[in-house]
Amino acid sequence: MSELVEVKQIGEVEHIVHASGQWDGTGPVEFSNDGQEWTTAWAPSEEHPHPEYSRVSVYRKDVRIPTEVTIRWDEQYPAASEEWSGMWDRSPTRHFGRTARMVGFRQTFRDLLSNIVIEDEGDDRATPTAQHVENAEAAAPAPRDWAAEIAAAESAEMLDAIEKDGRAVRIFTADGPGTELWRSLRARRREIEKKWADVESAWEEPAIADAADVPVVAADEVTDSPAPKPGAPRDYLPPMNRAARRKAARKKGGKR
């Protein structure tokens, strides 16, 4: 199966080659009727209304030997296109020589031009086939369903990512569909914020009871601490009082 390639003008090809920094010049394009005698100033005749051969040399800086290509008219003539074939017949050296340069560029810079042909180059790879079209359609990604993504978002971060991608491709336009997408995104964001607010409130600690909820105890319901037993130490009183009590107790004992 042939490979579908990109079609460019010769000027675009030369720009790619020159921008690579590896191009080191192109020799003059030469023409011949027999492959033996070559000239850059070819002229048509009754026997040869067009040149039979064309050749050119292309130089690359990192290669010691230049690329020399020779092409034949009958291999490159765009017979399938009435428009292009008419131009080739009217200006044979111009179009034939341009194709020779293109072939030389492609052979010298395969890493840059392997999948590129020029508009009138006799190469059927540039013609899309049914298989090419089918493969391209199968490889093309399905369009994003923005409304579905917005509705399925479960967090503000997901909505932020959707909004960023949408702004990059300008989906939030001022027309009906764009405005509707923007409104749905904002509505979904409010829903998510409310959902998380409800979750946070459910986990909050219970509030402290108000003073009105605290039971009041009557004064007569308060139970005093039991009185100490007679003779029990009362060390919980201040030290000064404790010493005085012990002294009084000794005096009382002496009287006994």
Residue pairs with C-beta under 8 A, 6 or more apart in sequence:
1 131
2 124
2 125
2 129
3 115
3 125
4 125
4 126
4 128
4 129
4 132
4 136
5 115
5 116
5 117
5 123
5 125
5 126
6 115
6 116
6 117
7 116
7 117
7 118
7 119
7 126
8 116
8 117
8 118
8 119
9 118
9 119
10 98
10 101
10 102
10 118
13 102
13 105
13 113
13 116
13 118
14 105
16 109
16 112
16 113
16 116
17 23
17 105
17 109
17 112
17 113
20 109
20 112
21 61
22 60
22 61
22 62
22 109
23 58
23 59
23 60
23 61
23 109
24 59
24 60
24 61
25 58
25 59
26 56
26 57
26 58
26 59
26 101
26 104
27 56
27 57
27 58
27 59
27 66
28 40
28 56
29 40
29 54
29 55
29 56
29 93
29 97
29 100
29 101
30 38
30 39
30 40
30 54
30 55
30 56
31 38
31 39
31 40
31 42
31 51
31 53
31 54
31 93
31 96
31 97
32 38
32 39
32 42
32 51
32 52
32 53
32 54
32 55
33 48
33 51
33 52
33 53
34 52
34 53
35 52
35 53
35 70
38 55
42 51
42 93
44 50
44 92
49 89
49 92
50 73
50 88
50 89
50 92
50 96
51 73
51 92
51 93
51 96
52 72
52 73
53 70
53 71
53 72
53 73
54 70
54 71
54 73
54 96
54 97
54 99
54 100
55 68
55 69
55 70
55 71
55 100
56 68
56 69
56 97
56 100
56 101
56 104
57 66
57 67
57 68
57 69
57 104
58 66
58 67
58 69
58 101
58 104
58 105
58 107
58 108
59 66
59 67
59 108
60 66
60 67
60 108
60 109
63 108
66 108
67 104
67 107
67 108
68 104
69 100
69 103
69 104
69 107
71 96
71 99
71 100
71 103
73 92
73 96
75 122
76 96
76 99
76 121
76 122
77 85
77 88
77 122
78 84
78 85
78 88
78 120
78 121
78 122
79 85
79 122
81 120
84 95
84 119
84 120
87 95
87 120
88 95
88 96
88 120
95 120
98 118
99 118
99 120
99 121
99 122
102 117
102 118
102 121
105 113
106 113
106 114
106 116
117 123
117 125
117 126
144 165
146 162
146 166
146 171
146 181
147 180
147 181
147 184
149 162
150 159
150 162
150 181
150 184
150 185
150 188
151 184
151 188
153 159
153 162
153 188
153 192
154 192
155 192
156 189
156 192
156 193
159 185
159 188
159 189
159 192
162 185
163 185
166 172
166 181
166 185
171 178
171 181
172 178
172 179
172 181
172 182
173 179
228 234
234 242
234 245
235 242
237 245
